[in-house]
């Protein structure tokens, strides 16, 4: 079933990356709904390596801000919530439950290179699903890579099990602060049909 043009606008065509947000709270129940939505989207063999730390309290934001460059501080301060999207380096421990059809636990235990590749690729997918779920539920997003991954990992994941991938600010974007939409590549510039 195809979704409506209005829904396509919300998810893609009219959606924007926000850097400034209105001063409005996001209830914890909405954060749970975002996760409960994104978890249903596919990852390789349903491995679900994404781990999401919703940074909401002033203390947690202060800890996070110690690991971002000055250019990103105001973006995080403005957002109601900043999500640390991380990958679980031991995601395969859940494989007997998440994908019981074959023994992937043994496979991944013996193939650490595959673990890292799978963790990164599927966590990137889950980060994209986070953005789509948040937009579908009425929020605006501001994803970014500009931060000290190692510092964030030491600060929030001291056991070394999780590895941060990106940050995503969530809130109600201030549309008056948006600049004109940047250009996009045309189909013939980015795609081939063989």
Wavefront OBJ file of the C-alpha trace (Angstrom):
o trace
v 0.000 0.000 0.000
v 1.355 3.395 -0.974
v 1.366 6.166 1.642
v -0.164 9.550 0.870
v 1.717 12.480 -0.644
v 1.223 14.322 2.664
v 2.959 11.469 4.483
v 5.797 11.494 1.922
v 6.193 15.232 2.576
v 6.438 14.627 6.347
v 9.037 11.885 5.975
v 11.084 13.156 3.033
v 10.045 15.943 0.669
v 9.301 18.730 3.156
v 11.348 17.395 6.090
v 14.441 19.375 6.956
v 17.521 19.042 9.155
v 16.969 21.412 12.065
v 19.702 23.180 13.974
v 17.422 25.312 16.182
v 14.435 23.987 18.102
v 11.511 25.503 19.978
v 11.622 25.344 23.777
v 9.221 22.383 24.098
v 9.587 19.159 26.052
v 9.299 15.663 24.591
v 7.549 13.173 26.893
v 9.344 9.927 27.659
v 6.349 8.049 26.257
v 7.023 9.576 22.831
v 10.676 8.503 22.984
v 9.518 4.960 23.755
v 7.100 5.146 20.818
v 9.930 6.197 18.509
v 11.936 3.145 19.527
v 8.933 0.815 19.348
v 8.398 2.042 15.771
v 11.992 1.890 14.533
v 12.671 -1.562 15.960
v 10.192 -3.062 13.508
v 12.256 -2.061 10.456
v 14.729 -4.552 8.947
v 18.346 -5.116 9.884
v 20.560 -7.911 8.614
v 19.256 -11.205 10.041
v 17.228 -9.083 12.491
v 20.460 -8.448 14.433
v 19.290 -5.075 15.843
v 22.670 -3.803 17.073
v 21.473 -0.224 17.592
v 21.466 1.136 21.120
v 19.875 4.530 21.778
v 20.753 6.793 24.674
v 18.215 9.622 24.946
v 20.067 12.577 26.461
v 17.416 14.736 28.107
v 18.490 15.935 31.564
v 20.700 19.029 32.002
v 23.374 16.879 33.679
v 23.485 14.369 30.821
v 23.590 17.181 28.247
v 26.500 18.783 30.100
v 28.375 15.471 29.969
v 27.704 15.169 26.235
v 28.632 18.783 25.458
v 32.140 18.137 26.799
v 32.695 15.969 23.688
v 31.352 18.152 20.877
v 32.996 21.049 19.035
v 31.790 24.597 19.692
v 29.966 24.609 16.349
v 27.572 21.928 17.599
v 27.031 23.091 21.194
v 24.075 25.399 20.469
v 22.378 22.716 18.361
v 22.426 20.285 21.288
v 21.474 22.953 23.829
v 18.480 23.939 21.685
v 17.150 20.383 21.234
v 14.758 18.837 23.754
v 16.603 15.518 23.387
v 19.834 14.382 21.772
v 20.058 10.703 20.929
v 23.393 8.930 20.976
v 23.019 6.198 18.382
v 25.497 3.461 19.200
v 26.194 -0.098 18.146
v 26.456 -3.038 20.515
v 29.712 -4.899 19.850
v 28.132 -8.008 21.381
v 24.825 -7.801 19.502
v 25.286 -11.414 18.412
v 24.560 -12.623 21.951
v 20.885 -11.918 21.175
v 20.887 -13.816 17.881
v 19.425 -17.071 19.258
v 16.369 -15.032 20.270
v 16.234 -12.566 17.377
v 17.069 -14.980 14.544
v 16.646 -18.562 15.787
v 16.594 -20.054 12.284
v 20.356 -20.631 12.116
v 23.278 -20.512 14.536
v 24.605 -17.007 13.995
v 25.906 -16.767 17.556
v 28.734 -19.201 16.759
v 29.390 -17.559 13.402
v 29.833 -14.081 14.846
v 31.890 -15.292 17.823
v 34.406 -16.680 15.343
v 34.316 -13.690 12.953
v 35.035 -10.393 14.743
v 35.526 -8.606 11.407
v 31.967 -9.557 10.437
v 30.717 -8.353 13.822
v 32.189 -4.874 13.278
v 30.908 -4.632 9.722
v 27.424 -5.844 10.630
v 27.248 -3.642 13.704
v 28.145 -0.534 11.726
v 25.916 -1.187 8.715
v 22.813 -2.179 10.654
v 23.292 0.615 13.203
v 23.365 3.102 10.313
v 20.084 1.631 9.100
v 18.579 1.948 12.554
v 19.740 5.570 12.794
v 17.842 6.299 9.573
v 14.786 4.516 10.961
v 15.059 6.686 14.097
v 14.826 9.803 11.943
v 11.856 8.477 9.968
v 10.036 7.312 13.108
v 10.590 10.657 14.857
v 9.329 12.554 11.802
v 6.319 10.251 11.459
v 5.453 10.940 15.110
v 5.581 14.724 14.694
v 9.144 15.611 15.671
v 11.932 17.287 13.752
v 15.496 15.976 13.644
v 19.034 17.257 13.426
v 21.426 14.349 12.859
v 25.162 15.043 13.110
v 28.547 13.389 13.159
v 30.571 16.245 14.609
v 31.638 14.889 17.985
v 34.450 12.994 19.706
v 33.320 9.359 19.419
v 36.025 8.091 21.732
v 35.180 10.683 24.379
v 31.450 9.958 24.151
v 32.123 6.229 24.397
v 34.262 6.670 27.530
v 31.698 9.011 29.079
v 28.553 6.996 28.411
v 29.756 3.438 27.666
v 32.594 2.866 30.106
v 32.445 -0.929 29.729
v 33.479 -0.576 26.053
v 30.588 -2.699 24.817
v 28.854 0.069 22.817
v 30.422 2.258 20.117
v 28.837 5.592 19.220
v 27.950 6.142 15.584
v 26.120 9.480 15.413
v 24.066 11.995 17.354
v 20.536 13.044 16.476
v 18.842 16.061 18.003
v 15.078 15.752 18.430
v 12.457 18.391 19.067
v 10.087 20.794 17.411
v 12.164 22.669 14.871
v 12.105 26.446 14.619
v 11.172 26.792 10.956
v 12.056 30.519 10.985
v 15.722 29.551 11.429
v 15.939 27.294 8.362
v 18.046 28.386 5.388
v 16.849 27.588 1.852
v 16.983 23.874 1.033
v 20.314 22.779 -0.422
v 20.419 21.203 -3.867
v 20.150 17.458 -4.444
v 21.670 15.271 -7.134
v 19.359 14.359 -10.007
v 18.469 10.724 -10.723
v 20.797 10.632 -13.742
v 23.688 11.932 -11.606
v 23.318 9.405 -8.794
v 21.655 6.346 -10.352
v 21.999 3.782 -13.114
v 19.514 1.220 -14.290
v 21.224 -1.845 -15.741
l 1 2 3 4 5 6 7 8 9 10 11 12 13 14 15 16 17 18 19 20 21 22 23 24 25 26 27 28 29 30 31 32 33 34 35 36 37 38 39 40 41 42 43 44 45 46 47 48 49 50 51 52 53 54 55 56 57 58 59 60 61 62 63 64 65 66 67 68 69 70 71 72 73 74 75 76 77 78 79 80 81 82 83 84 85 86 87 88 89 90 91 92 93 94 95 96 97 98 99 100 101 102 103 104 105 106 107 108 109 110 111 112 113 114 115 116 117 118 119 120 121 122 123 124 125 126 127 128 129 130 131 132 133 134 135 136 137 138 139 140 141 142 143 144 145 146 147 148 149 150 151 152 153 154 155 156 157 158 159 160 161 162 163 164 165 166 167 168 169 170 171 172 173 174 175 176 177 178 179 180 181 182 183 184 185 186 187 188 189 190 191 192 193 194
